[in-house]
Amino acid sequence: MKLSDNVTSLSGIGSVQAERLVKLEIYTVFDLLHHLPFRYEDRRIITPVSQIKAGFQITIVGAISEITNEYTKSGKVIQKTEIADETGKSLVIWFNQRYLARTIQAGTKISLYGKADWFGRKLAVISPEIADPETAGTIVPIYPETAGLTSKWLRKKIREVLDLNLLDESLGQNLRGVHFPNELYEIEKYRRNLAFNELLKFETENLKRRHDWQNRGVAKQFTNPKSQVTKFISDLPFKLTKSQNLAIEEILADLEKPVAMNRLLEGDVGSGKTVVAAVACLVAKLNGFKSLFMAPTQILALQHFETLSKLLSPFKISVGLVTSQTKSMGDVLVGTQALLNSNIDNVGLVIIDEQHKFGVAQRALLQHKGGTPHVLTMTATPIPRTMALVLYGDLDLSQLTELPAGRKIIKTWVVSEEKRVSAIEWIKKQKTQVFWICSLIDESESLKAIRAVNVEFESLKKSFSNLNLGLLHGRMKNKDEIINKFRDKKIDILVSTPVVEVGIDIPEASIMVIEDAHRFGLAALHQLRGRVGRNGQQAYCLMFSTQDTERLKAMETTHIGSRLAEIDLAIRGAGNIYSTSQHGKSELKIATYKDFDMLPLVRRTLSNLTLNPSP
């Protein structure tokens, strides 16, 4: 058996369990071993029954008396028994666990782990876990679970795999130390060792991709038409920021090299990425090449088409639009996935907006159009520079760190449930267009407190009866039509799911309302906030939440995306905030932002391995 084998190669894992494991992003034996506990229960200290206190998690060992089933008036079944040791006895209660009376005989000595609390007037151990012999008196790992897969089941399977001795000594020791530690203080040491190995693998993949890119062939080397670029910039109706000018310098330097550019341009919503891309398109045209500009949706393609047309038309550069419905030619072709199916030659530059919206195969096909074009990818996802250099280590990085002159800070408030009515009254008085964001489409049985967009739309129609409201979510086929109505001011309030997060430009919208804001990461909240105030007007963001957390409060005082991302990472951990699976890269499953202090050592290790490869 190999670590890369599917989990179904393990005994006792059939198709049903495999489907459940997929929900935990576990596909292979390797994934199972790297599904780490998120907390531990120290069950080594056994509490004498006479010392049980309400409110504490305890481990007790003793002989069980007969388990009886007692029925309540509502039809539920309560299991009652007593557990006794040499110091005394205690009541034990379970709910709706009928099988216990059949499976545990009176007099059996067992170990229980659970919380002691009052049951009526009696102190009892409530719904305890019956410890198996392997966990009794040990530190017990508790895993992220899903329906049908408990921590107990995951512990059993992980132990079985570790006992197969598939791993080298070092990896085996680190994984055992994390899954089944002997001491609590050792866990972090073993986890950091695993994080180091993961970062080393990630950096190795980045280095390989860089080498592969550089070996693709000679790029379409451009010359820098400095005078025309200077004129383009000086003729703009606004002044570029320092970081825009720096990004343009970096891109122009790349275009002059014999190796094709492979650069990521990251900047907040409204930071001016499109005008930087327009300069690259200008240089491509002046060198006799076409540019392709790919957007993830038709509405975004149309927005880029309109912006680039305004910027480039004074230089007699034609901009065409290629979508499933429209096809026009030009020096710069802006489009959706329809660009992939178009027969276009002489392509010198490819620009991909919001690259995480495209699959690996799509990007590869676009990048190979016309031989070896230069590639510029753009994202508005706020990423701390250190994180970006890891996740996109195969790319060169330019970051736009300022907003253009004239853009006002968006006033942001966390709004409690008590202030909801007064906030809605305030919104009514503003007489401006409003985005109203909900995280769910339909009401959820398991998330009853969360406001769903369909329900909220009907409720808001009553609150704003004199205004026109529109509804938008991912299942709708007429999304573009709704957005165009909003842009044309035929809709006053757009009630939507976060499909508006990326790129949609409604210049007159001044208020962003976000329901259940605690359900969003700060990066997503910041991107949503950036959708308003695009015309230079004062804009506002109201975050409705039942949880007035330190994390959300950061949105009120911090307006730099990368700083918010750092705060989120420090509080929530890296997790899957920045997913790279669509990029064709490995995921960071173990390493967190706090582990990035090891990067200098990781890179020195990689350098030594590269210079002194094993025989």
C-alpha positions in Angstrom: 0.0 0.0 0.0 1.2 3.6 -0.8 0.3 6.9 0.9 -1.2 8.0 -2.5 -3.7 5.1 -2.6 -7.4 6.0 -2.2 -8.8 5.5 1.3 -11.0 2.7 0.0 -7.8 0.6 -0.1 -8.0 0.5 3.7 -10.0 -2.3 5.3 -13.5 -1.2 6.5 -13.7 1.8 4.3 -16.3 1.4 1.6 -18.0 3.8 -0.8 -20.3 5.3 1.9 -17.4 6.2 4.3 -15.3 7.4 1.3 -18.1 9.9 0.4 -18.2 11.1 3.9 -14.4 11.5 4.0 -14.6 13.7 0.9 -16.5 16.2 3.0 -13.4 16.4 5.2 -11.2 16.7 2.1 -9.8 13.2 2.7 -9.2 11.3 -0.5 -6.0 9.3 0.1 -4.2 7.5 2.9 -1.9 10.5 3.1 -4.9 12.9 3.5 -6.2 10.7 6.4 -2.9 10.8 8.2 -2.7 14.5 7.8 -6.2 15.2 9.1 -5.0 16.6 12.4 -6.9 17.0 15.7 -8.2 20.5 16.5 -8.2 19.9 20.2 -7.3 17.2 22.8 -9.0 15.8 26.0 -6.6 14.9 28.8 -8.2 11.8 30.2 -5.1 10.7 32.2 -6.4 12.0 35.5 -9.1 9.7 36.9 -11.4 11.5 39.3 -12.6 9.6 42.4 -16.4 9.4 42.3 -16.6 11.1 45.7 -14.9 14.2 44.2 -17.1 14.8 41.2 -18.1 18.5 40.9 -20.7 20.1 38.7 -19.5 21.8 35.5 -16.2 19.8 35.1 -15.2 17.4 32.4 -14.1 14.2 34.2 -12.8 10.7 33.7 -14.2 8.1 36.1 -13.6 4.4 36.4 -15.9 2.0 38.2 -18.4 -0.8 38.2 -21.8 -0.1 36.5 -25.1 -1.1 37.9 -28.1 -2.2 35.8 -29.0 0.3 33.1 -32.7 1.0 33.0 -34.8 2.8 30.3 -37.3 5.4 31.6 -39.8 7.1 29.4 -40.7 10.8 29.6 -44.1 12.3 28.9 -42.8 13.5 25.5 -41.9 10.0 24.5 -38.2 10.3 24.9 -36.1 7.6 26.6 -33.6 8.3 29.4 -31.1 5.7 30.4 -30.2 5.7 34.1 -27.5 3.8 36.0 -25.0 4.2 38.7 -21.2 3.9 38.6 -19.3 3.1 41.8 -15.7 3.0 42.9 -14.1 2.5 46.3 -14.9 6.2 47.2 -18.6 6.3 46.4 -21.2 6.1 43.6 -22.8 8.6 41.1 -25.8 8.7 38.9 -25.1 8.4 35.1 -27.6 9.6 32.5 -27.9 9.1 28.8 -30.6 10.2 26.4 -32.2 8.0 23.6 -29.4 5.4 23.8 -31.6 2.3 24.2 -28.9 -0.1 23.0 -26.9 0.5 26.2 -29.2 -1.6 28.4 -28.7 -4.5 26.1 -24.9 -4.2 25.6 -23.5 -3.3 29.1 -24.1 -5.9 31.9 -24.4 -4.9 35.5 -21.1 -5.2 37.3 -19.0 -4.4 34.3 -16.1 -2.1 35.0 -15.9 0.7 32.5 -14.3 4.1 32.0 -16.5 7.1 31.4 -15.6 10.6 30.1 -18.1 13.4 30.3 -19.4 16.5 32.1 -20.8 16.3 35.6 -23.9 18.5 36.2 -27.1 18.6 38.1 -30.0 16.4 37.0 -32.9 17.6 39.0 -31.6 17.6 42.6 -29.0 15.0 42.0 -25.4 15.3 40.7 -24.9 13.1 37.7 -22.5 12.5 34.8 -24.5 13.5 31.7 -24.2 11.7 28.3 -20.6 10.5 28.9 -18.6 8.8 26.3 -17.8 5.1 27.2 -14.0 5.0 26.7 -12.5 2.2 24.8 -9.5 0.6 26.4 -7.1 2.4 24.0 -8.3 5.9 25.1 -8.8 5.3 28.8 -6.2 7.2 30.8 -4.7 8.8 27.7 -4.6 12.2 25.9 -7.4 11.8 23.4 -7.4 13.6 20.0 -10.7 15.2 18.9 -10.9 15.7 15.1 -13.0 17.9 12.7 -16.0 15.6 12.0 -18.9 15.3 9.6 -22.2 13.4 9.7 -21.5 9.7 10.1 -17.8 10.1 10.9 -17.0 10.5 14.6 -13.6 11.3 16.2 -13.7 7.7 17.7 -14.0 6.3 14.1 -11.2 8.5 12.8 -8.9 7.7 15.7 -9.4 4.0 15.0 -8.6 4.3 11.3 -5.6 6.6 11.8 -4.1 4.2 14.4 -4.6 1.3 12.0 -2.7 3.1 9.2 0.1 4.1 11.5 0.4 0.5 12.7 1.0 -0.6 9.1 4.5 1.1 9.2 4.2 2.7 5.8 6.2 5.8 6.9 9.8 6.6 7.4 10.9 6.9 11.0 10.8 10.7 11.1 7.4 11.2 9.6 6.0 8.3 11.6 7.3 9.8 14.8 5.8 13.2 14.0 2.4 11.9 13.0 2.2 9.6 16.1 3.2 12.6 18.3 0.4 14.7 16.9 -2.3 12.0 16.8 -1.5 10.1 20.0 0.8 12.2 22.2 2.2 11.1 25.5 2.4 14.7 26.8 0.5 17.8 25.9 3.6 19.9 25.7 5.1 17.7 22.9 2.2 18.2 20.5 3.3 21.6 19.1 6.8 20.3 18.5 5.6 17.5 16.3 3.0 19.7 14.5 5.7 22.2 13.7 7.9 19.5 12.2 5.0 18.5 10.0 4.4 22.1 9.0 8.1 22.5 8.1 7.9 19.4 5.8 4.7 20.8 4.2 6.2 24.2 3.6 9.3 22.5 2.1 7.2 20.5 -0.3 5.2 23.6 -1.2 8.4 25.6 -1.9 9.9 22.7 -3.9 6.8 22.7 -6.1 7.0 26.5 -6.6 10.7 26.1 -7.6 9.8 23.4 -10.1 7.1 25.5 -11.6 9.5 28.4 -12.0 12.0 26.2 -13.8 9.3 24.7 -16.0 8.1 28.2 -16.9 11.6 29.5 -17.7 12.2 26.4 -19.9 9.0 27.0 -22.0 10.9 28.7 -24.8 12.0 32.2 -25.8 9.3 34.8 -25.0 8.1 37.4 -27.4 10.6 39.9 -26.2 9.3 43.5 -26.2 11.1 46.8 -26.4 10.0 49.5 -24.0 8.3 52.4 -25.9 9.1 54.8 -23.1 7.8 58.0 -24.7 4.4 56.5 -25.6 4.1 55.0 -22.1 4.9 58.4 -20.5 2.4 60.1 -22.8 -0.3 57.5 -21.9 0.3 58.1 -18.2 0.4 61.9 -18.4 -2.8 62.0 -20.5 -4.8 60.0 -17.9 -7.5 62.1 -16.1 -6.1 61.1 -12.8 -2.7 60.7 -11.2 -1.3 57.2 -10.7 -0.3 56.1 -7.1 3.3 55.2 -6.2 2.5 51.5 -6.2 0.8 51.7 -9.6 3.9 53.4 -11.0 6.1 50.7 -9.4 4.0 47.9 -10.7 4.2 49.3 -14.3 8.0 49.6 -14.0 8.2 45.9 -12.9 5.9 44.8 -15.7 7.8 46.7 -18.4 11.1 45.3 -17.1 9.6 41.7 -17.4 8.4 42.4 -20.9 11.9 43.2 -22.0 13.3 39.9 -20.8 13.8 36.8 -23.0 11.8 34.7 -20.4 8.0 35.2 -20.5 6.6 37.3 -17.7 4.6 35.4 -15.1 3.5 38.0 -12.6 0.7 38.4 -10.1 -0.8 41.9 -9.6 -2.6 42.0 -6.3 -4.6 45.0 -5.1 -7.7 46.0 -3.2 -10.9 46.6 -5.0 -10.7 50.0 -6.6 -6.9 50.2 -6.4 -6.5 50.6 -10.2 -5.3 47.2 -11.5 -7.1 47.7 -14.8 -5.1 50.8 -15.8 -1.9 49.0 -15.0 -3.0 46.2 -17.2 -3.9 48.7 -19.9 -0.3 50.0 -20.0 0.9 46.4 -20.7 -1.7 46.1 -23.5 -0.4 49.4 -25.0 3.2 48.1 -25.0 2.1 44.8 -26.6 0.3 46.7 -29.4 3.3 49.0 -30.0 5.4 45.9 -30.3 3.0 44.4 -32.9 1.2 41.9 -30.7 -2.3 41.2 -29.5 -3.5 41.0 -25.9 -6.1 38.6 -24.4 -7.9 39.7 -21.3 -9.9 37.0 -19.6 -12.6 37.7 -17.0 -14.6 35.1 -15.0 -18.0 36.3 -16.0 -19.7 38.0 -18.9 -20.7 41.1 -16.9 -17.1 41.6 -15.7 -15.8 41.1 -19.3 -18.2 43.9 -20.4 -16.9 46.2 -17.6 -13.3 45.6 -18.6 -14.1 46.1 -22.2 -15.7 49.5 -21.5 -12.8 50.6 -19.3 -10.1 49.5 -21.7 -11.9 51.0 -24.6 -11.9 54.4 -22.9 -8.2 54.1 -21.9 -6.8 52.8 -25.2 -9.0 54.4 -27.9 -7.0 57.7 -27.8 -4.0 55.6 -28.9 -5.9 54.1 -31.8 -5.9 50.7 -30.1 -9.0 48.7 -30.8 -10.7 46.6 -28.1 -12.9 43.7 -29.0 -15.4 41.7 -26.9 -15.5 37.9 -27.1 -18.3 36.1 -25.1 -20.7 33.3 -25.8 -23.1 36.0 -27.2 -20.7 38.5 -28.8 -17.6 38.3 -30.9 -15.7 41.3 -32.2 -12.0 41.6 -33.1 -9.4 44.1 -32.0 -5.8 44.6 -30.8 -7.0 43.8 -27.3 -9.6 41.0 -26.9 -11.6 41.0 -23.7 -13.7 37.9 -23.0 -14.9 35.0 -20.9 -14.1 31.3 -21.4 -15.2 31.9 -25.0 -11.6 33.2 -25.6 -10.4 29.6 -25.2 -12.4 28.5 -28.2 -11.4 31.4 -30.4 -8.7 31.0 -33.1 -6.5 33.9 -32.3 -2.9 34.3 -33.6 0.0 36.7 -32.7 -0.8 36.8 -29.0 2.0 38.4 -27.0 0.2 39.1 -23.7 -2.4 37.2 -21.7 -4.1 38.9 -18.7 -6.2 36.7 -16.3 -8.5 38.6 -13.9 -9.3 36.8 -10.6 -7.3 33.7 -11.6 -8.7 31.5 -8.8 -12.1 31.5 -10.7 -10.5 29.4 -13.5 -9.4 25.8 -13.5 -5.9 24.7 -14.1 -6.6 23.4 -17.6 -8.4 26.6 -18.6 -5.4 28.8 -17.6 -2.9 26.5 -19.3 -4.8 26.6 -22.6 -5.1 30.4 -22.5 -1.4 30.8 -21.6 -0.3 28.7 -24.5 -2.3 30.6 -27.1 0.1 32.0 -29.6 3.2 30.2 -28.4 4.8 31.7 -25.3 3.0 34.9 -24.4 3.7 37.0 -21.3 1.2 36.4 -18.6 -0.2 38.8 -16.0 -2.7 37.5 -13.4 -4.7 39.9 -11.3 -6.6 39.4 -8.0 -8.4 41.6 -5.5 -8.2 39.0 -2.8 -6.3 40.6 0.1 -3.2 38.6 0.8 -0.3 39.4 3.2 2.9 39.7 1.2 4.5 36.8 3.1 1.5 34.5 2.4 1.4 35.6 -1.3 5.1 34.7 -1.7 4.4 31.2 -0.5 1.0 30.5 -2.2 2.2 32.1 -5.5 5.9 31.5 -5.1 6.2 30.5 -8.8 5.0 34.0 -9.8 6.6 37.4 -9.4 4.5 39.7 -7.2 3.4 43.3 -7.6 1.1 44.8 -5.0 -1.0 47.9 -5.2 -1.0 49.2 -1.6 -2.9 52.5 -2.0 -6.2 53.7 -3.3 -6.3 56.4 -6.0 -6.6 60.0 -4.9 -10.1 61.1 -4.3 -11.4 57.7 -2.9 -12.8 58.3 0.5 -12.5 55.8 3.4 -15.7 53.8 3.6 -17.2 54.4 7.1 -17.8 51.0 8.6 -19.9 49.9 11.6 -20.7 46.6 13.3 -24.5 46.8 14.0 -26.0 44.8 16.8 -29.5 43.3 16.7 -30.8 46.0 19.1 -29.8 48.7 16.6 -31.1 47.0 13.5 -34.4 49.0 13.3 -32.7 52.3 13.7 -30.1 51.3 11.1 -32.8 50.5 8.6 -34.5 53.9 9.3 -31.1 55.6 8.7 -30.7 53.7 5.4 -34.1 54.9 4.2 -33.0 58.6 4.6 -29.8 58.2 2.5 -31.6 58.0 -0.8 -28.8 56.0 -2.5 -28.4 52.6 -4.0 -27.7 49.8 -1.6 -26.2 46.3 -1.7 -27.8 44.0 0.9 -25.8 40.8 1.3 -26.9 37.5 2.8 -24.7 34.4 3.1 -27.5 31.8 2.4 -29.9 31.4 -0.5 -32.6 29.5 1.4 -33.4 29.0 5.0 -31.4 26.2 6.7 -32.7 23.9 9.4 -29.3 23.7 10.9 -28.7 27.5 10.6 -32.0 28.8 11.8 -30.5 32.1 13.1 -28.9 33.0 9.7 -30.8 35.3 7.4 -31.4 33.7 3.9 -31.5 35.9 0.8 -34.9 34.7 -0.4 -36.6 35.3 3.0 -34.8 38.6 3.5 -35.8 39.9 0.1 -39.5 39.4 1.0 -39.0 41.1 4.4 -37.1 44.1 3.0 -39.8 44.6 0.4 -42.1 45.5 3.3 -39.6 47.7 5.0 -38.7 49.6 1.8 -42.1 49.5 0.2 -41.6 52.7 -1.8 -38.3 51.5 -3.4 -37.5 49.0 -6.1 -35.7 45.9 -4.8 -33.9 43.2 -6.9 -32.9 39.7 -6.0 -29.6 38.1 -7.0 -28.1 34.7 -6.3 -25.9 32.1 -7.9 -28.8 29.8 -9.0 -30.4 32.5 -11.2 -30.0 32.4 -14.9 -30.6 36.1 -15.5 -27.8 37.5 -13.2 -26.5 39.8 -15.9 -29.9 41.3 -16.5 -30.4 42.0 -12.8 -27.0 43.6 -12.5 -27.6 45.8 -15.5 -30.9 47.0 -14.0 -29.1 47.9 -10.8 -26.4 49.8 -12.8 -29.1 51.6 -14.8 -30.7 52.6 -11.4 -33.9 50.7 -12.1 -33.2 48.8 -8.8 -32.6 50.8 -5.6 -31.6 47.9 -3.3 -30.0 44.7 -4.6 -30.5 41.8 -2.1 -27.9 39.3 -3.0 -25.6 36.5 -1.9 -21.8 37.2 -2.1 -21.8 36.7 -5.9 -21.2 40.4 -6.1 -17.9 40.0 -4.2 -15.7 40.1 -7.3 -15.5 43.0 -9.7 -19.1 44.2 -10.2 -19.0 48.0 -10.6 -22.0 50.1 -9.6 -20.6 53.6 -9.4 -23.6 55.3 -7.6 -24.0 52.6 -4.9 -23.0 54.1 -1.5 -24.2 51.6 1.1 -23.2 48.0 1.7 -25.2 46.0 4.2 -23.9 42.6 5.2 -26.1 40.2 7.2 -24.5 37.7 9.7 -21.1 39.3 9.0 -19.5 37.0 11.5 -19.9 34.2 9.0 -17.5 35.9 6.6 -13.7 36.2 6.6 -12.3 39.7 6.8 -10.9 39.4 3.3 -14.4 38.7 1.9 -15.9 41.5 4.0 -13.3 43.9 2.7 -14.0 42.9 -0.9 -17.7 43.3 -0.4 -17.1 46.7 1.2 -15.1 47.8 -1.8 -18.1 47.5 -4.1 -19.5 50.9 -2.8 -18.2 54.5 -3.1 -16.7 53.8 -6.6 -17.5 57.3 -7.8 -15.6 59.2 -5.1 -18.7 59.7 -2.9 -18.8 59.0 0.8 -19.8 55.4 1.3 -20.9 53.2 4.2 -20.7 49.6 5.2 -23.1 48.2 7.9 -22.3 44.8 9.2 -25.2 43.2 11.0 -24.1 40.6 13.5 -25.1 38.9 16.7 -21.5 38.6 17.6 -19.7 41.9 18.2 -16.3 40.3 17.9 -12.8 41.7 18.0 -12.4 40.4 14.5 -15.3 42.4 13.1 -14.3 45.5 15.0 -11.1 45.5 13.0 -13.1 46.3 10.0 -14.2 49.6 11.6 -10.6 50.9 12.0 -8.6 49.0 9.3 -9.0 49.8 5.6 -6.0 48.0 4.1 -6.8 44.6 2.7 -3.5 42.9 3.4 -3.6 44.1 7.0 -7.1 42.7 7.5 -5.9 39.4 6.0 -3.1 39.3 8.6 -5.6 39.9 11.4 -7.9 37.1 10.1 -5.0 34.7 9.8 -3.8 35.4 13.3 -7.3 34.9 14.7 -8.8 32.1 12.5 -5.6 30.4 11.3 -4.7 29.8 7.6 -7.2 27.0 7.2 -8.6 27.1 3.7 -8.9 30.9 3.6 -6.6 30.9 0.5 -7.4 27.7 -1.4 -4.9 26.7 -4.1 -6.5 23.5 -5.2 -7.9 25.0 -8.4 -4.4 26.4 -9.1 -3.1 22.8 -9.4 -1.1 23.2 -6.3 -1.0 21.3 -3.0 -3.0 22.6 -0.1 -1.5 23.9 3.1 -3.3 21.6 5.5 -1.0 21.9 8.5 1.1 25.0 8.2 -0.5 28.2 9.5 0.5 31.8 9.1 2.3 31.6 12.4 4.6 28.9 11.0 5.9 31.2 8.3 8.7 32.2 10.6 10.3 29.0 9.5 10.4 30.1 5.8 14.1 31.3 5.9 15.1 27.8 7.2 12.8 26.1 4.7 14.4 28.0 1.8 18.0 27.4 3.1 17.1 23.7 3.3 15.7 23.7 -0.2 18.8 25.5 -1.5 21.1 22.9 0.1 19.0 20.1 -1.3 19.2 21.7 -4.8 22.9 22.2 -4.6 23.7 18.8 -3.0 21.0 16.4 -4.3 21.0 12.9 -2.8 22.6 10.3 -5.0 
